[in-house]
Amino acid sequence: MTVPTQTPAHVLTRARALLAAGHPGPSQAISVLATVLAAQAAPDGIGPALTGPAMLAGQLSIGWSNDAVDAARDAAAGRTDKPVAAGVIGVRPVWIAAYAALLAALAMALAISPLTALILTVIVGAAWAYNLGLKSTPASGLMYILGFGPIPAYAASTLPGQPLPTWYATAAAALLGLGGHFANVLPDLTADRATGVAGLPQRLGARWGAGAVRGAALVLLLSASVLLLVASRFHWIAVAGMAVACVFAVMGAVGTGKVPFAAAFGIAAVDVVLLVVLGYVGGGGYAQI
């Protein structure tokens, strides 16, 4: 039997499909935000070098596991933008990539420190639990809180002495995660209803409409910015950040498709800059301004 050979074009197409199935946009964005938070680390040593790659590998594993689990549901919903659902790449190689990325993420985090590995396990584990079934339960929101709230702790664990993050940094990250969850489902509310996905935002939408989901997303996202504004004692940098966050909020309020989710990342980026500039670890930061 002759084994068909794969042309370079075919291999490149599959590679692109695999990358797209990993949700590269959100994966890179979250990894950059975590890396920026850890920018205070010493310029030498293994911690600073692996902080971003470990988080990126973990986020890619989340994206791949999501598309692998949802392949049949995405196909039923006509999601031609999903490579697995569209048949461009099979489920098996995506699962292999997901597990390989997960192992690589945990290995790199463990190389930084056991604490870093533990925190990343919570972050990535919550997202995998969401993908494997909790996305269709009211606990979907809790998984986003667990997937985002510990990010300041993850970054702080790579710093010398592994200081604890401030409570407001953790609370702001959790609010951003939950708000992002509501923003992310907005374009898919109808499809989710048809395929039986009934997470926390979908339940709110079924009862009160899509406007309630959009409103909840904006309130949660801006609450994170307000929290940082108050914690900074209305420092001028936080005031400026709040103004920029409001601009992104308006974009999310009037935008359609993926615009609200992109606006959510915009607000998150503003808040991360505030945390870096004003401080997010115990023993420093806002109290000294």
ChimeraX attribute file (.defattr): number of C-alpha atoms within 10 A of each C-alpha:
attribute: neighborCount
match mode: 1-to-1
recipient: residues
	/A:1	3
	/A:2	4
	/A:3	5
	/A:4	6
	/A:5	7
	/A:6	9
	/A:7	9
	/A:8	9
	/A:9	9
	/A:10	11
	/A:11	11
	/A:12	12
	/A:13	14
	/A:14	17
	/A:15	13
	/A:16	14
	/A:17	21
	/A:18	21
	/A:19	17
	/A:20	19
	/A:21	25
	/A:22	25
	/A:23	19
	/A:24	17
	/A:25	11
	/A:26	17
	/A:27	19
	/A:28	18
	/A:29	17
	/A:30	21
	/A:31	22
	/A:32	18
	/A:33	23
	/A:34	22
	/A:35	24
	/A:36	18
	/A:37	27
	/A:38	24
	/A:39	17
	/A:40	16
	/A:41	20
	/A:42	13
	/A:43	10
	/A:44	8
	/A:45	10
	/A:46	15
	/A:47	24
	/A:48	20
	/A:49	16
	/A:50	19
	/A:51	28
	/A:52	24
	/A:53	19
	/A:54	26
	/A:55	31
	/A:56	26
	/A:57	26
	/A:58	30
	/A:59	29
	/A:60	29
	/A:61	30
	/A:62	28
	/A:63	24
	/A:64	29
	/A:65	26
	/A:66	22
	/A:67	25
	/A:68	26
	/A:69	17
	/A:70	18
	/A:71	21
	/A:72	15
	/A:73	18
	/A:74	22
	/A:75	17
	/A:76	13
	/A:77	16
	/A:78	13
	/A:79	15
	/A:80	13
	/A:81	13
	/A:82	20
	/A:83	25
	/A:84	28
	/A:85	24
	/A:86	16
	/A:87	13
	/A:88	15
	/A:89	19
	/A:90	17
	/A:91	20
	/A:92	11
	/A:93	14
	/A:94	25
	/A:95	18
	/A:96	15
	/A:97	19
	/A:98	25
	/A:99	17
	/A:100	14
	/A:101	21
	/A:102	24
	/A:103	16
	/A:104	19
	/A:105	28
	/A:106	23
	/A:107	15
	/A:108	22
	/A:109	29
	/A:110	18
	/A:111	15
	/A:112	22
	/A:113	16
	/A:114	14
	/A:115	16
	/A:116	24
	/A:117	21
	/A:118	14
	/A:119	22
	/A:120	25
	/A:121	18
	/A:122	19
	/A:123	24
	/A:124	25
	/A:125	18
	/A:126	22
	/A:127	27
	/A:128	22
	/A:129	15
	/A:130	23
	/A:131	22
	/A:132	15
	/A:133	14
	/A:134	21
	/A:135	23
	/A:136	18
	/A:137	17
	/A:138	16
	/A:139	16
	/A:140	24
	/A:141	23
	/A:142	18
	/A:143	27
	/A:144	25
	/A:145	25
	/A:146	21
	/A:147	25
	/A:148	27
	/A:149	23
	/A:150	21
	/A:151	28
	/A:152	28
	/A:153	26
	/A:154	29
	/A:155	32
	/A:156	26
	/A:157	25
	/A:158	28
	/A:159	20
	/A:160	11
	/A:161	8
	/A:162	17
	/A:163	16
	/A:164	18
	/A:165	22
	/A:166	20
	/A:167	13
	/A:168	17
	/A:169	26
	/A:170	21
	/A:171	20
	/A:172	27
	/A:173	27
	/A:174	27
	/A:175	26
	/A:176	28
	/A:177	28
	/A:178	28
	/A:179	30
	/A:180	27
	/A:181	23
	/A:182	29
	/A:183	30
	/A:184	21
	/A:185	24
	/A:186	24
	/A:187	16
	/A:188	15
	/A:189	21
	/A:190	16
	/A:191	17
	/A:192	19
	/A:193	14
	/A:194	13
	/A:195	14
	/A:196	11
	/A:197	20
	/A:198	21
	/A:199	23
	/A:200	21
	/A:201	29
	/A:202	28
	/A:203	18
	/A:204	18
	/A:205	22
	/A:206	15
	/A:207	10
	/A:208	11
	/A:209	13
	/A:210	19
	/A:211	13
	/A:212	16
	/A:213	25
	/A:214	22
	/A:215	16
	/A:216	18
	/A:217	31
	/A:218	26
	/A:219	14
	/A:220	22
	/A:221	32
	/A:222	25
	/A:223	17
	/A:224	26
	/A:225	29
	/A:226	20
	/A:227	18
	/A:228	26
	/A:229	21
	/A:230	13
	/A:231	16
	/A:232	22
	/A:233	14
	/A:234	14
	/A:235	16
	/A:236	11
	/A:237	15
	/A:238	26
	/A:239	19
	/A:240	15
	/A:241	22
	/A:242	23
	/A:243	14
	/A:244	16
	/A:245	25
	/A:246	18
	/A:247	15
	/A:248	24
	/A:249	22
	/A:250	13
	/A:251	17
	/A:252	24
	/A:253	18
	/A:254	10
	/A:255	14
	/A:256	12
	/A:257	14
	/A:258	16
	/A:259	19
	/A:260	28
	/A:261	24
	/A:262	20
	/A:263	25
	/A:264	29
	/A:265	22
	/A:266	20
	/A:267	26
	/A:268	28
	/A:269	19
	/A:270	20
	/A:271	30
	/A:272	23
	/A:273	17
	/A:274	24
	/A:275	24
	/A:276	16
	/A:277	14
	/A:278	21
	/A:279	23
	/A:280	26
	/A:281	23
	/A:282	14
	/A:283	13
	/A:284	13
	/A:285	16
	/A:286	19
	/A:287	12
	/A:288	9
	/A:289	10
